[in-house]
Amino acid sequence: MRKLENNILQRFLDRFVECLKSEVGCNTLKNDQLDIPFIISSLYQSFEKHTDVFKEFIQDLCLYPDYNISILDSQNDYNGLIDVEINLVKYPDDEENEQWYMDGHSPNYDYKLCFIYDTRDYGYCECTPDMRDYREDKQCCGHGCDAAFCEFSLYKVLHIASGSWEGDEHDYWDFEDEFYLSDKELSDKKEKEDREREIEVLRNRIEADQKRLAELESA
């Protein structure tokens, strides 16, 4: 496979392939049969033929060259393959600094790649060895037959805000009580679930006590 003309995209593609290789070895994904050339095919083709489309992406990869690539299970339950998170970061040039990994600079956005199956129902394969471009290993000529390819989408994800609860657990309980006071439907449902849970606990306790009582009486 020939190198891309854009060095930044080529570097990204190389790192992406290395991450895919690592995932194949770890088997941490639901899809443990990662076909690497299949996954990168449409991405490579777009990088090669439509480089101008990725101008903004290229600029960000230049600004944050220490970006991290994470391979995740696809959130698309229908025809998803994998999702890829690209977390942008740039670390100081001074690697001797003990705070090196803590001083990384990141923007308020990242990128995400989603790969899905692109199934094309061209027609049932009826190829024979005498046909043009017929390949014995595929038993097909590859023209006009049903096929599946890999489709990708690149997203720029903006981080609007983040936060965590301010206060201790007792403060949260007050909030929880106020919430259920304002929503009778959920309050009634929670009360029913709590009652059923308490009944189950008491039944288990009574059964355990009766069993222990029987053991003592028969001793």
C-alpha positions in Angstrom: 0.0 0.0 0.0 1.6 3.3 -1.1 2.1 6.1 1.4 -0.3 9.0 1.5 1.0 12.3 0.2 0.0 14.1 3.4 2.5 13.1 6.1 0.1 14.1 9.0 -2.6 11.8 7.7 -0.1 9.1 7.1 1.2 9.3 10.6 -2.3 9.2 12.0 -3.1 6.1 9.8 0.1 4.4 11.0 -0.8 5.0 14.6 -4.4 3.9 14.0 -3.2 0.6 12.5 -0.9 0.0 15.4 -3.8 0.5 17.8 -5.9 -2.0 15.8 -3.1 -4.5 15.9 -2.9 -4.2 19.7 -6.7 -4.7 20.0 -6.5 -7.9 17.9 -3.9 -9.2 20.3 -5.9 -8.3 23.5 -9.4 -9.4 22.3 -11.0 -6.8 24.6 -13.7 -5.9 22.1 -17.0 -7.7 21.4 -15.9 -7.8 17.8 -12.7 -9.9 18.2 -12.3 -10.5 14.5 -11.0 -7.1 13.5 -10.2 -7.1 9.8 -7.6 -4.3 9.6 -7.4 -3.7 5.9 -11.3 -3.8 5.7 -11.6 -1.2 8.5 -9.0 1.3 7.1 -10.0 0.9 3.4 -12.5 3.7 3.0 -10.6 6.0 5.4 -7.4 5.5 3.4 -9.2 6.1 0.2 -10.8 9.3 1.5 -7.5 10.5 2.9 -5.8 9.9 -0.5 -8.5 11.3 -2.8 -10.2 14.0 -0.7 -7.4 15.5 1.5 -9.0 18.9 1.4 -12.0 17.7 3.3 -9.8 16.9 6.3 -8.1 20.3 6.4 -9.4 21.1 9.9 -8.6 17.6 11.2 -5.0 17.9 9.8 -4.5 21.3 11.5 -5.6 19.9 14.9 -3.4 16.8 14.6 -0.5 19.2 14.0 -1.4 21.4 16.9 -1.9 18.4 19.3 0.6 15.8 18.0 0.5 13.7 21.2 -3.1 12.7 20.6 -4.4 9.4 22.0 -6.4 6.9 19.9 -8.9 4.6 21.7 -10.6 1.7 20.0 -14.1 1.0 21.4 -17.1 -1.3 20.7 -19.5 0.3 18.3 -22.5 2.1 19.8 -24.4 1.3 16.6 -26.3 -1.9 17.4 -27.5 -2.4 13.8 -24.5 -2.4 11.6 -21.7 -1.0 13.7 -18.1 -2.2 13.5 -16.0 -0.1 15.9 -15.9 3.4 17.3 -12.6 5.3 17.7 -12.0 8.2 20.0 -9.2 10.6 19.2 -8.3 12.7 22.3 -6.2 15.7 21.4 -3.3 16.6 23.6 0.1 18.3 23.4 2.7 17.7 26.1 5.6 20.1 26.9 8.9 19.5 25.0 10.7 19.1 28.3 10.4 15.3 29.0 12.6 15.7 32.1 9.9 17.6 33.8 8.3 15.4 36.5 4.9 17.0 35.7 5.2 16.1 32.0 2.1 14.0 31.9 0.1 16.4 34.1 1.0 19.4 32.0 -0.6 18.2 28.8 -2.7 20.8 27.0 -6.0 19.8 25.4 -8.7 21.8 23.6 -12.4 21.7 24.5 -13.1 19.3 21.7 -12.0 15.9 20.4 -12.7 13.7 17.4 -14.6 10.5 16.9 -14.6 8.0 14.1 -17.4 5.6 13.6 -17.0 2.6 11.3 -20.0 0.6 10.1 -20.8 -2.1 7.5 -21.9 -0.8 4.1 -23.7 -3.8 2.6 -24.4 -3.6 -1.1 -26.9 -6.0 -2.6 -25.7 -6.1 -6.2 -26.8 -9.6 -7.0 -26.0 -13.2 -6.2 -22.6 -14.3 -7.4 -22.7 -16.4 -10.6 -19.0 -15.9 -11.6 -17.1 -18.6 -13.4 -13.4 -19.0 -13.9 -13.6 -17.9 -17.6 -14.8 -14.4 -16.6 -12.6 -11.3 -16.7 -10.8 -10.6 -13.4 -11.9 -13.9 -11.9 -9.8 -14.8 -8.8 -9.6 -18.4 -7.8 -8.9 -17.6 -4.1 -12.2 -15.5 -3.9 -14.1 -17.7 -6.4 -15.5 -14.5 -7.8 -14.6 -11.8 -10.3 -15.6 -9.0 -7.9 -17.9 -7.2 -10.3 -21.6 -6.9 -9.8 -21.9 -9.4 -6.9 -23.2 -8.9 -3.4 -20.5 -7.3 -1.3 -19.8 -5.6 2.0 -17.5 -2.6 2.6 -16.6 -0.4 5.5 -18.0 3.1 5.8 -16.7 5.7 8.2 -17.9 9.0 9.7 -15.6 11.5 11.3 -17.1 13.8 14.0 -15.7 16.7 15.9 -17.0 16.5 19.5 -17.3 19.7 21.4 -17.1 19.5 25.2 -19.7 21.9 26.5 -19.3 21.3 30.3 -18.6 18.8 33.0 -19.4 18.6 36.7 -19.8 16.5 39.7 -22.0 16.7 42.8 -21.1 19.4 45.2 -21.6 18.2 48.7 -21.7 14.9 50.7 -24.1 12.0 50.5 -26.6 13.6 53.0 -26.9 16.6 50.7 -27.8 14.2 47.9 -30.4 12.5 50.0 -32.1 15.9 50.5 -32.1 16.4 46.7 -33.5 12.9 46.2 -36.3 13.5 48.6 -37.2 16.8 46.9 -37.2 15.2 43.5 -39.6 12.4 44.5 -41.9 15.0 46.3 -42.3 16.7 42.9 -42.9 13.5 40.9 -45.7 11.4 42.3 -45.5 8.7 39.6 -41.8 7.9 40.3 -42.3 8.3 44.0 -45.1 5.7 44.0 -42.9 3.4 41.9 -39.9 3.8 44.2 -42.1 3.2 47.3 -43.5 0.0 45.7 -40.0 -1.2 44.8 -38.7 -0.5 48.3 -41.6 -2.3 49.8 -41.1 -5.4 47.6 -37.4 -5.3 48.4 -38.0 -5.2 52.1 -40.5 -8.1 51.8 -38.0 -10.2 50.0 -35.3 -9.5 52.7 -37.7 -10.4 55.5 -38.8 -13.6 53.7 -35.2 -14.7 53.3 -34.5 -13.9 56.9 -37.5 -15.8 58.1 -36.6 -18.9 56.0 -33.0 -18.8 57.4 -34.4 -18.5 61.0 -36.8 -21.4 60.5 -34.1 -23.6 59.0 -31.8 -22.7 62.0 -34.7 -23.4 64.4 -35.3 -26.8 62.9 -31.6 -27.7 63.1 -31.5 -26.8 66.8 -34.8 -28.6 67.7 -33.5 -31.8 65.9 -30.1 -31.7 67.7 
